[in-house]
Amino acid sequence: MSDLFKVQVMVNGKSYERDVPPRLLLSDFLRHELQLTGTHVGCEHGVCGACTVLLDGEAVRSCIMLTPQVHEMTITTVEGLADDPTNLHPLQEAFREAHGLQCGFCTPGILMTLIPFLRDNPNPTEREIREGISGNICRCTGYHNIVEAVKLAAEAMSNEK
Amino acid sequence: MKPPAFKFFAPNTVEEALTLLETHGSEAKLLAGGQSLIPTMNFRLAAPEVLIDLNRVNDLDFIRQDDGNLHIGAMTRQRAVERSDVVSKLQPLLFETMPYIAHPQIRNRGTIGGSLVHADPAAELPAIALALKARFKIVNKTGERWVDANDFYTGMFGTAVEEHELLTEVMFPKSTESSGTAFKEIARRHGDYAMAGVAAVVGVDAAGQCDAARVVFLSVSDAPLLMENACKALLGTNLSAAEVDAAADIAANQDADPVGDIHASAEYRRHLVKVLFSDVVQVAAERARA
């Protein structure tokens, strides 16, 4: 039962190789093995969206994936969004600007959900934004300022292009 | 909430997976997208001794057509189906339904085969498969067999797939040009489990009369439910609002026997059956005539 599996994975542009027990959840691998604690763990059964990361560019819930499953794949966590803390990603900038967070617990998951969302739909309507974040639970904001932040980000990111 | 320990295998081929199934028997569980199984294990509601992960079996990831029939490999991600032009062209009902399944994060991992075999009574895909008369390819060590959707679902979380077997592919037969389809569900929030949902396939002949009807509900029974009496009542009618409403009454009062839970009482579900039946049959009929 204690057999270890070799996992080779690219996280935020850096290659890691580890031997892990197969029951290790991807969320715990990121937080405990790689010390990337920006990925938050809320419900641990795939409902709240706090643990959302990008797997080969698409949003997935890291709390319901086993670490051996990401062998030879590419992951981006919230730590991978900004080059350095003084130079935030436009999406992060928009969340700060529009007050799109309060306690911040759900924020990493929401940001990682929105990266592919805005990539696929750079000019979303409010309804599309609300559907886009429907898989992420926030208990502080009432979502209003999150939606405003997404609008702001969409605008900023299309001006950037 | 962490999954209990298990032995883990990640085969590369169907053959290897079948050998592992044979070796480990009832102790083994197949892992597809894991969007239901891993949460269940995190809750310790499931504790398989052995997990056989199918995610490296690349042969099971495909969408292709032959002669208008649509074939989808069991390990094809739901997101790939949602984005497929082939699916959109050949099976608009399946295409229309995909965005209703949970959330994008789930559909990025969740597979067609995983959802079909998990057979959650609230899942969309089993109802779609039954409405479209899908056929299921099941393999075991000695060969393969095809099972019709009518025989595939056997009750709560139950399917025709035996312990030593594997679903490799689902086939949606070519749809007839005179038919129209529609899907609708009622959930408290987008992506939540539906309190009731319905898929309809309605055929209209040259005279404008209904010559085929398959209306299947999810979340009102322990398995996807074909509204047989109501469908019979639609045949030969002009699909007028009054005729469709009369059939909806039959669906709600004869075909369906819903139970209540914390999300919706039995009475409310019965009400939803009636309303949803009328709604989707009207839309499907309009599309058939177009």
Interface residues (C-beta under 8 A of the other chain):
Chain A: M1 S2 D3 F5 P21 P22 R23 L25 D28 E44 H45 G46 V47 G49 T52 L55 E58 A59 V60 R61 C63 I64 M65 L66 P68 Q69 T113 P116 F117 R130 E131 G132 S134 G135
Chain B: M1 K2 P3 P4 A5 F6 K7 F8 A10 L31 G34 Q35 I38 P39 N42 F43 L51 D53 N55 R79 A102 H103 P104 Q105 I106 N108 R109 R189 H190 G191
